[in-house]
Amino acid sequence: MPAIEQSVTTRIRDRIVSGLHRGRLRGGDRLPSFREMAQETGADHRVVADAYRTLEAEGLVEIQGRSGVYVAEQERLGGLMLSETSRWLASVMAEAWKRGIMSPALPEMIRRCNEPGRLRCAFVESNEDHMTAFSAELEPAFGLDCKPVYLDIASDTEPEHDMDRERLRAALDDVDLVVTTAFHGALVHGLTEGMGKPLVVVSANPEIGYAVERRLREADLTVVCADARFGERIRYVYGGDLQDRVRVVLAGDAWAVAHLDPSEPVLLTRAARRRLLDDVELPMIAPHSPTLSFESARELSEMIIRLNLNSASPLEPVESAAASCTQAAAAM
């Protein structure tokens, strides 16, 4: 499969699978047409058509001629697990088998990678919206005890020498892992250098960026956020020649929020949502979750596994447990 087709297939598959597991999609729901999905992804409609056919072969979608593309009905196994999930777990077990790890050893391997203790993580950022969005995912999804560490700067372009380095280094002293975004990666790397603190620089789910770019191509974008610096960052990253099309509304500005067009989709942050009254309903151009990119989730997972295994009490190595299972199987 060509790389571009594989990329588009992966994006569409991830979107559908995420929607199924979060309850945003159900079997029988209509998906964007070939041309609609091509417009959303920026790919040629023929590449999208090939991607949809691949997903149809996987049993994830149904292509019904001129009627459109639909989410395939998903069987639930034991009333809990989607059939798509069971296929994924089967692939995990098959990959373990290729490495000589028998199924009975898998639970112990996973336990040792995740159970030894709740890791303390410092998330370093300069605005409330990114802090809230990423922290909300780091804690439940990765089991991290997330500590917010704010950079007291007016904007992302402020010189590094204005930072209170000693305060920041002291704030990072009692954590196991430091996480930040690409905007502050170089600065935080300088802070953690020599401290022995592993650093992971995370990026946002690219689907959020695609949604912003798509909206800016079609119309003005309203950003509803808690911190004006978040709005400035959106203008800087996505605006380009279209910066004037990005309108920033602060959640604390009751008048501006009340006068938003209820039919106009907005980029609404988690932090802003928490500040708004419950009766304020705004259509969003992109869901809040997932916030992290897949690449960042993988890098975080690898670091968490490494830290947990290094801190685990000396038990029988996982490899030995796997070998024992292999020997037992061979003796049967």
PyMOL commands that set and color helices and strands:
alter all, ss='L'
color gray80, all
select helices_A, chain A and resi 3-22+34-41+45-57+65-67+83-98+103-114+128-142+160-162+165-171+182-192+206-218+228-245+254-258+270-275+294-311+318-331
alter helices_A, ss='H'
color red, helices_A
select strands_A, chain A and resi 30-31+61-63+69-71+76-77+81-82+120-125+145-150+177-181+199-202+221-225+246-250+267-268
alter strands_A, ss='S'
color yellow, strands_A
deselect
rebuild
show_as cartoon
